[in-house]
């Protein structure tokens, strides 16, 4: 075989292997059809090689993966599917000068506790959508600790013994002060983690923004499936007791809240960049991709948008569990401590018990950890 034939063979075999996995995760094909297609696609090139030669082998390989690639590529992302209850609403953003109103902020309330609107979860459940129910929810007004009026709408019950509520809030962008980088490992492999950011305002309120897989009911996240356009992507925003607290207290993942070294202008620019992208996804959905369009690569995208592209993409960004050390090496973590000492200091699980209100809880998890003050 010539060098060209060897290179072409390697390329075709790589495409063939990719096509086999793509068919495995092609959810529009019934399971039996997927199994049959994989068997045919797996055997066909080798049958061609035995009956013919290298040319027939190459032609069959191409005939397998090119149509699969085309079919995979033409399936569009959507915003109108049957989403998991805690992800069935996209944040809606409205800018007005220095102010931004965000609708469909999410709050998770543990069962039996009293949300800031005053009614218990059990009371709200009677009036609103159950996990499998069909009644229409009711809205009410409440005044949270930050002083801003919000409209609370209790949605469907969450899977982890509590209620999901949705609310609206207006933020003054001129009052945003800080940003923290959150890393939540969730597997035995260090690289497996989720990362997101949370913005702090002068009145003590925080706005966490998490770039996530948008799961359909009853999907569960699979990193390999995430390479094959199986999930849409969304920006989840809400209450820190939901996005941080639920991971620490309900799912029992270790949670690290790292303060980011940034000026107020940089913090505001980062927040506006993320809000504009979330706004765009409402009209133009995208597929999540485990390698190139995940939680940490999107944060890097926003960093480079406001910093002129000075931060490089590397494997430690693609793997969120390694991204905190990457941020530390690039001077983004606001500490002079060695990284392992900082990591121990910024783990918040021991301070994450529920009971405090929204602002007080955000202060509670940062007690003895905020080295900026």
C-alpha positions as CSV (number, residue, x, y, z in Angstrom):
1,X,0.0,0.0,0.0
2,X,1.2,3.5,-0.8
3,X,1.5,6.2,1.9
4,X,-1.6,7.9,0.4
5,X,-3.6,4.6,0.7
6,X,-2.5,4.2,4.3
7,X,-3.5,7.7,5.3
8,X,-6.8,7.4,3.5
9,X,-7.5,4.0,5.2
10,X,-6.8,5.5,8.6
11,X,-9.2,8.4,7.8
12,X,-11.9,6.1,6.6
13,X,-11.6,3.7,9.5
14,X,-11.8,6.6,11.9
15,X,-14.9,7.8,10.1
16,X,-16.3,4.2,10.2
17,X,-15.8,3.9,14.0
18,X,-17.4,7.3,14.5
19,X,-20.4,6.3,12.3
20,X,-20.9,3.1,14.4
21,X,-21.2,5.1,17.6
22,X,-23.3,7.8,15.9
23,X,-25.8,5.1,14.9
24,X,-25.7,3.8,18.5
25,X,-26.9,7.2,19.7
26,X,-29.3,8.0,16.9
27,X,-32.4,8.3,19.1
28,X,-34.7,8.8,16.1
29,X,-34.1,5.1,15.1
30,X,-35.8,2.4,17.2
31,X,-33.4,0.3,19.3
32,X,-33.9,-2.8,17.1
33,X,-33.1,-0.7,14.0
34,X,-30.0,0.7,15.5
35,X,-28.7,-2.8,16.5
36,X,-29.4,-4.1,12.9
37,X,-27.7,-1.0,11.3
38,X,-24.6,-1.4,13.6
39,X,-24.2,-5.1,12.7
40,X,-24.5,-4.3,8.9
41,X,-22.2,-1.3,9.1
42,X,-19.6,-3.2,11.2
43,X,-19.5,-6.2,8.8
44,X,-19.9,-4.6,5.4
45,X,-16.4,-3.1,4.9
46,X,-14.7,-6.4,5.8
47,X,-17.0,-8.3,3.5
48,X,-16.0,-5.9,0.7
49,X,-12.3,-6.4,1.5
50,X,-12.6,-10.2,1.4
51,X,-14.6,-10.3,-1.8
52,X,-12.8,-7.5,-3.6
53,X,-9.7,-5.7,-2.3
54,X,-8.6,-2.4,-0.9
55,X,-10.6,-0.3,-3.3
56,X,-13.9,-2.1,-2.5
57,X,-13.0,-1.9,1.3
58,X,-12.5,1.9,1.0
59,X,-15.7,2.4,-1.1
60,X,-17.8,0.5,1.4
61,X,-16.3,2.4,4.4
62,X,-17.1,5.7,2.7
63,X,-20.6,4.4,1.8
64,X,-21.1,3.7,5.6
65,X,-20.0,6.8,7.2
66,X,-20.8,9.6,4.7
67,X,-24.6,9.0,4.8
68,X,-24.5,8.7,8.6
69,X,-22.6,12.0,8.8
70,X,-25.1,13.6,6.6
71,X,-28.1,12.3,8.5
72,X,-26.4,13.3,11.8
73,X,-25.7,16.8,10.6
74,X,-29.1,17.7,9.2
75,X,-31.0,16.9,12.5
76,X,-31.7,20.4,14.0
77,X,-31.5,21.4,17.7
78,X,-34.9,22.2,19.2
79,X,-36.5,24.1,22.1
80,X,-39.9,22.5,22.0
81,X,-39.3,19.0,23.4
82,X,-40.6,17.3,26.6
83,X,-37.9,18.6,28.9
84,X,-37.0,17.4,32.4
85,X,-39.1,19.4,35.0
86,X,-36.1,21.3,36.3
87,X,-35.0,22.4,32.8
88,X,-38.3,23.0,31.0
89,X,-38.0,26.8,31.0
90,X,-35.3,28.9,29.4
91,X,-34.3,32.2,31.0
92,X,-35.7,35.2,29.2
93,X,-33.6,38.3,29.4
94,X,-34.7,41.9,28.8
95,X,-32.1,44.7,28.9
96,X,-33.0,48.3,29.9
97,X,-29.9,50.5,30.2
98,X,-28.1,49.5,33.4
99,X,-30.9,47.1,34.4
100,X,-31.7,43.6,33.2
101,X,-34.8,41.7,34.0
102,X,-34.4,37.9,34.0
103,X,-37.5,35.7,33.8
104,X,-37.6,32.0,34.6
105,X,-35.0,32.1,37.3
106,X,-35.0,28.7,39.1
107,X,-35.3,28.0,42.8
108,X,-35.4,24.5,44.4
109,X,-37.2,24.3,47.7
110,X,-36.7,21.2,49.9
111,X,-39.9,19.3,50.8
112,X,-41.5,20.7,54.0
113,X,-39.6,23.9,54.0
114,X,-41.0,27.4,53.6
115,X,-40.0,29.2,50.4
116,X,-39.6,33.0,50.5
117,X,-43.1,33.5,49.2
118,X,-44.4,32.3,52.6
119,X,-46.3,29.1,51.6
120,X,-44.9,25.6,52.3
121,X,-44.1,23.3,49.5
122,X,-47.1,21.2,50.3
123,X,-49.4,24.2,50.1
124,X,-47.9,25.3,46.7
125,X,-48.2,21.8,45.4
126,X,-51.9,21.8,45.8
127,X,-52.1,24.9,43.5
128,X,-49.6,24.0,40.9
129,X,-48.3,21.5,38.5
130,X,-47.3,18.1,39.9
131,X,-44.5,16.0,38.3
132,X,-47.1,14.2,36.3
133,X,-50.1,16.6,36.8
134,X,-51.8,18.9,34.4
135,X,-53.3,21.8,36.4
136,X,-52.1,25.3,35.7
137,X,-49.8,27.0,38.2
138,X,-50.6,30.2,40.0
139,X,-48.4,33.2,40.5
140,X,-47.8,35.4,43.6
141,X,-45.7,38.2,44.8
142,X,-42.9,38.1,47.4
143,X,-40.1,40.3,48.7
144,X,-36.8,38.3,48.9
145,X,-33.9,39.4,51.1
146,X,-32.3,41.5,48.3
147,X,-35.3,43.9,48.3
148,X,-36.3,43.4,44.7
149,X,-39.8,42.3,43.9
150,X,-40.0,39.0,42.2
151,X,-42.9,37.0,40.7
152,X,-42.8,33.4,42.0
153,X,-44.4,30.6,40.0
154,X,-44.2,27.1,41.4
155,X,-43.6,24.6,38.7
156,X,-43.4,20.8,38.6
157,X,-42.0,19.0,41.6
158,X,-38.3,18.0,41.3
159,X,-37.0,14.5,41.5
160,X,-35.0,15.0,44.7
161,X,-37.8,15.4,47.3
162,X,-38.6,19.1,46.7
163,X,-40.3,21.7,44.5
164,X,-39.0,23.7,41.6
165,X,-40.2,27.3,41.6
166,X,-39.7,29.9,38.9
167,X,-39.4,33.6,39.5
168,X,-38.5,36.9,37.8
169,X,-36.0,39.5,39.1
170,X,-34.5,42.8,37.9
171,X,-30.8,43.3,38.5
172,X,-28.8,46.6,38.4
173,X,-25.8,45.8,36.3
174,X,-23.9,48.8,37.7
175,X,-24.0,47.0,41.1
176,X,-22.4,43.7,40.1
177,X,-19.2,43.3,42.1
178,X,-17.7,39.8,42.0
179,X,-17.7,36.6,40.1
180,X,-16.9,33.1,41.5
181,X,-15.9,30.0,39.6
182,X,-17.7,26.8,40.8
183,X,-16.3,23.3,40.2
184,X,-18.4,20.2,41.1
185,X,-16.7,16.9,40.5
186,X,-19.2,14.0,40.0
187,X,-17.2,10.9,39.1
188,X,-14.3,8.8,40.1
189,X,-12.3,10.2,37.2
190,X,-10.8,13.6,38.3
191,X,-11.6,15.2,34.9
192,X,-15.4,14.6,35.2
193,X,-17.0,17.6,36.7
194,X,-19.4,20.4,36.1
195,X,-18.3,24.0,36.3
196,X,-20.2,27.3,36.3
197,X,-20.0,30.9,37.6
198,X,-22.0,33.0,40.0
199,X,-22.1,36.8,40.1
200,X,-22.3,38.8,43.3
201,X,-24.1,42.2,43.7
202,X,-23.6,45.0,46.2
203,X,-26.8,44.0,48.1
204,X,-25.6,40.5,48.8
205,X,-27.7,38.8,46.1
206,X,-25.9,36.3,43.8
207,X,-26.8,35.2,40.3
208,X,-25.4,31.8,39.4
209,X,-25.3,30.9,35.6
210,X,-24.7,27.3,34.7
211,X,-24.2,26.1,31.1
212,X,-25.8,22.6,31.0
213,X,-27.1,19.8,29.0
214,X,-30.8,20.3,28.5
215,X,-32.3,16.9,29.3
216,X,-35.5,15.5,27.9
217,X,-37.6,13.4,30.1
218,X,-36.4,10.7,31.1
219,X,-32.8,11.3,29.8
220,X,-29.7,11.0,31.9
221,X,-26.4,12.6,30.9
222,X,-23.9,10.4,29.1
223,X,-20.5,12.1,28.2
224,X,-20.1,9.8,25.1
225,X,-23.6,10.6,23.9
226,X,-22.8,14.2,24.4
227,X,-20.4,14.0,21.5
228,X,-23.2,12.9,19.1
229,X,-25.6,15.8,19.3
230,X,-28.0,14.0,21.7
231,X,-28.6,17.0,23.9
232,X,-29.4,20.7,23.5
233,X,-27.5,23.2,25.6
234,X,-29.0,25.8,28.0
235,X,-28.0,28.5,30.4
236,X,-29.6,27.8,33.8
237,X,-30.0,30.8,36.2
238,X,-31.5,31.0,39.6
239,X,-30.9,30.8,43.4
240,X,-27.5,29.7,44.8
241,X,-29.3,27.4,47.2
242,X,-30.6,25.6,44.1
243,X,-27.6,25.6,41.7
244,X,-24.9,25.2,44.4
245,X,-26.9,23.9,47.5
246,X,-28.7,21.1,45.7
247,X,-25.4,19.7,44.4
248,X,-23.8,19.9,47.9
249,X,-26.7,18.8,50.1
250,X,-28.9,16.5,47.9
251,X,-26.5,15.0,45.4
252,X,-23.6,15.1,47.9
253,X,-21.0,16.2,45.4
254,X,-17.9,18.1,46.6
255,X,-18.4,21.8,45.6
256,X,-15.6,24.3,45.3
257,X,-16.4,28.1,45.1
258,X,-13.3,29.9,43.9
259,X,-13.2,33.7,43.9
260,X,-12.1,35.1,40.6
261,X,-9.6,37.9,40.2
262,X,-11.3,40.6,38.1
263,X,-12.2,44.3,38.0
264,X,-15.8,45.4,38.3
265,X,-15.8,46.3,34.6
266,X,-14.5,42.8,33.7
267,X,-17.2,41.2,35.9
268,X,-19.9,43.2,34.3
269,X,-18.7,42.5,30.8
270,X,-18.6,38.8,31.6
271,X,-22.1,38.8,32.9
272,X,-23.5,40.7,29.9
273,X,-21.7,38.4,27.6
274,X,-23.3,35.4,29.2
275,X,-26.8,37.0,29.3
276,X,-26.6,37.9,25.6
277,X,-25.7,34.3,24.7
278,X,-28.5,32.9,26.8
279,X,-30.8,35.3,25.1
280,X,-29.6,34.1,21.7
281,X,-30.2,30.4,22.6
282,X,-33.8,31.1,23.2
283,X,-34.2,31.9,19.5
284,X,-31.4,29.8,18.0
285,X,-30.9,26.5,20.0
286,X,-27.6,24.7,19.8
287,X,-26.5,21.2,20.5
288,X,-24.3,20.5,23.5
289,X,-21.0,18.8,22.7
290,X,-18.9,17.1,25.4
291,X,-15.6,18.3,23.8
292,X,-16.2,21.7,22.2
293,X,-19.5,23.1,23.5
294,X,-19.6,22.2,27.2
295,X,-19.8,24.1,30.5
296,X,-16.2,25.1,30.7
297,X,-15.5,25.7,27.0
298,X,-18.4,28.2,27.0
299,X,-17.0,30.0,30.1
300,X,-13.6,30.2,28.2
301,X,-15.5,31.6,25.2
302,X,-16.9,34.4,27.3
303,X,-13.6,35.1,28.9
304,X,-12.0,35.4,25.5
305,X,-14.8,37.6,24.2
306,X,-14.0,40.2,26.8
307,X,-10.3,39.6,27.0
308,X,-9.4,39.6,23.4
309,X,-8.8,35.8,23.0
310,X,-5.8,35.6,25.3
311,X,-6.7,32.4,27.0
312,X,-5.9,29.2,25.1
313,X,-8.1,26.2,24.7
314,X,-6.6,23.0,26.1
315,X,-7.5,19.6,27.5
316,X,-7.8,21.1,31.0
317,X,-10.5,23.4,29.8
318,X,-12.3,20.6,27.8
319,X,-12.2,18.5,31.0
320,X,-14.0,20.7,33.7
321,X,-12.5,18.8,36.6
322,X,-9.1,20.0,35.6
323,X,-10.2,23.6,34.8
324,X,-9.7,25.0,38.3
325,X,-6.0,24.4,38.2
326,X,-5.9,25.8,34.7
327,X,-7.6,29.0,36.0
328,X,-5.2,29.1,38.9
329,X,-2.1,28.9,36.6
330,X,-3.5,31.7,34.5
331,X,-3.9,34.0,37.6
332,X,-7.7,33.9,37.5
333,X,-8.2,32.5,41.0
334,X,-8.0,35.3,43.6
335,X,-5.6,33.8,46.0
336,X,-1.8,33.7,46.8
337,X,-2.1,30.2,48.5
338,X,-0.7,27.1,46.9
339,X,-3.4,25.5,44.8
340,X,-4.1,22.5,47.0
341,X,-4.4,24.7,50.1
342,X,-6.8,27.0,48.1
343,X,-8.8,24.0,47.0
344,X,-9.3,22.8,50.6
345,X,-10.2,26.4,51.7
346,X,-12.8,26.9,49.0
347,X,-14.7,23.6,49.5
348,X,-18.1,24.8,50.9
349,X,-19.9,21.5,51.8
350,X,-19.4,21.8,55.5
351,X,-21.0,25.3,55.4
352,X,-23.8,24.5,53.0
353,X,-26.6,23.4,55.4
354,X,-30.0,24.8,54.5
355,X,-31.9,27.1,56.9
356,X,-30.7,30.6,56.0
357,X,-32.4,32.9,53.6
358,X,-31.0,33.6,50.1
359,X,-28.5,36.3,51.0
360,X,-27.6,34.8,54.4
361,X,-26.9,31.4,52.8
362,X,-24.6,33.0,50.2
363,X,-22.6,34.6,53.0
364,X,-22.7,31.4,55.0
365,X,-21.0,29.3,52.3
366,X,-18.3,32.0,51.9
367,X,-17.5,32.3,55.6
368,X,-13.8,32.1,56.2
369,X,-13.1,31.7,52.5
370,X,-13.4,35.1,50.9
371,X,-9.9,36.4,50.8
372,X,-10.8,39.5,48.8
373,X,-12.2,41.3,51.9
